Amino acid sequence: MMGKQLKALQLNHFRSQTFSSIDAHYKAYIAMLETLVAEGNIEKVNAFLRFDSEPFILANSNIKILRLLLDKEQHFKENLRECLSTLYLVIGHCYYFSIDFEQAKKYYRLASSLALEDENYSLLSIAMNNYYATQMDELPKDIFWEISKLPAVFLKMGNHEDHRFMLVRFITHIELSLQLGKVQYAEKLFNEYFKEYPFEKFSRIDLHVRVLRGKILFKNEQYECAIEVLHEVLLLCMKANSHKDLVQECYKYITRSYMLINEETLLKKMEQYQSRFYRKIETDKRYMEKYIKTSVTNEYELDKSFISPLQQFQLAGTYLLNSVKDSGYTLVLVDCKVVATEKGKLNEIIHLINEEMMKEMKEFIITSTRLDESTIGYIIQLSETCTDTLCANVFYKVREHYPKNNSVLEAIYFASVNNKENNLPSYQKCLDLAYAYIYYEIYK
């Protein structure tokens, strides 16, 4: 009995804390999740995943959460089957708020299927609602519109506490109504459910409803009013570095409004901002894809051309990059991009890069691995500056075989991160920075 009370106190303490940073909050989140999963209390694990993951998902910490949850998937399948639908729902959210709707759809479908089996109508409602939301850019059909009413029905069959999610369900139904030209119906529903509702200011639901109001104004051809409402939401989201899906919607409707009122100068500015935002989204998607592939499975990790398989490389990195004595260690990522029709040449190029790296600094390379199809990782006992100089030599030698304007190799990127010089005493933080350098180069 005392143990249960202690765990309840730990959870209450976690929820009552004010954290100094998102990283501090995340560390506490991991520790709390481990405790609850070990305890095996289904109700607590489900509630924790659904509600306590939200700050990281909305604050664009999706990659961290995804890695963690995908690592837990097998344990949930074997030991917490009743929590699997919630796990898939939250994974779906991670993808959804990264604007990766294809992956989001996959996990929302899984969550819906399991929730239906478990007769968890509240969760089924959320998963279905978000599944339809991922298809908003496709032309909505009447059948989608009819089905988008259903989640509200599930609420009647669920727990009495689920009424607080009712408002979120209606957003998708109203948006689909607007796309189908049912503007008067959508406005009537909006006024009925949202106009006087006392939202917590700047909460997710508050911002989402403001965007919905902006869309209704746009559909009613009140373009200047729509711009005013949406621009305010856009600024709030950009300042908080969150809610990418709402930022996307704001940009879309603001630019359309400027176009329709012939504001050429403002339209061009907004299109530039929008273009930059979309480039950032694509950067984040590729960044996430590489991370998740490396985290979950790696068909290349047994490539005998490299010193270590991936797991051993990660263990070595965890040990070596935790130490800041002497000059520290440098983590190097090498990423290459080939012409779309010449993927078969990647192996040949990857092996050439590795041969040249070994020729240039064999005595300093502690270990190496193939992180994925197009990326190699090295841990090198040299300073960042020395490593960069030697990597530049490798770059020029590889380009002798594959010239820039006349070969299948479109681009080759080197990123070096010394743990001591950057004050990053962990493998993961060095890896984060190295990937960030590569994607900055790709999309700058």
C-alpha angles and dihedrals in degrees: 000000000000090000091054092049091049092052091048089051091050091053093046090048091051091051094046096051126105107215124213093223143358088257092055089047091050093051090053090046092054092049092048093047091050090052094049094045091050090049089051097213101159097199094050095045091050093048093045093051094046100046109019095051092059099086091058096043094050093042090058095253088129097129093057092048093044094053091048096047096043088052088054096049097092092047090051091050091053103035112012104038090152089061096049095092090054091047091053091046092055092045086052089052091052090056094040094055089048088057090243094135098169093060091040090055091052093055095040088055090052091047092049093050094050093042090054090051090050093044088235096153096174092057091041088055093053094045092049092045093052092043089060091044089060089061098052093114091056118083104269116231125213090251090060089050091053093046092049087068092059100079089067088057091053089056089063088056094045133070120311089239092063094080089095089070092052093093093055090054092056094053093072092044091052092046092051089048090055092050090052091051095251089135099149091048091048092049092048091051091046093052091046097052107022114023098083100021113129100232122184101255115256092005117138092258092048092053093043092052091049089055089049090052089051091053092051090051089050092051089050088054092246090135100163092050090048091052091051094051095043095043091056091052091045092055092047092050094045092048091051092041090228147106097049091179091059092045088054092051093047093052092047096052096037092054091047090050093050089049092052094049092045097241095156099173095048091042092056092048092049092048089054092051090045092050091051090050092052091049088054091050091052090048091052092047093054090044090052094045092054093046094049093046090051092045099048112027135352119191090187099053094100093057101138092209089081131069098237140023113242097264093053090046090053091049091049090048092050090052101039100039090050089067121079098179120127109355096331124227132287123227111208126194120192115193126180134191123204133192108284093243094050104060089131089070094062095090092052092049094044091052092048091052090050093049091052092046090052092048092049100046111002094139091055100043108100096182142341138195143174106253095189142327095304106018134079126193127207134180109208131185097224137093119270092251094051090046092050091051093051092044089054088056089052091049092056093046092051090048089055087065095037111030116206099243100031111043145064091259106093098177143350123201130195122193122184123190121179110200096213097043092050094039091236107138098185139071093232095053091048090049091050092053094045091053090046090055092051094049092046088057092047096050106025 
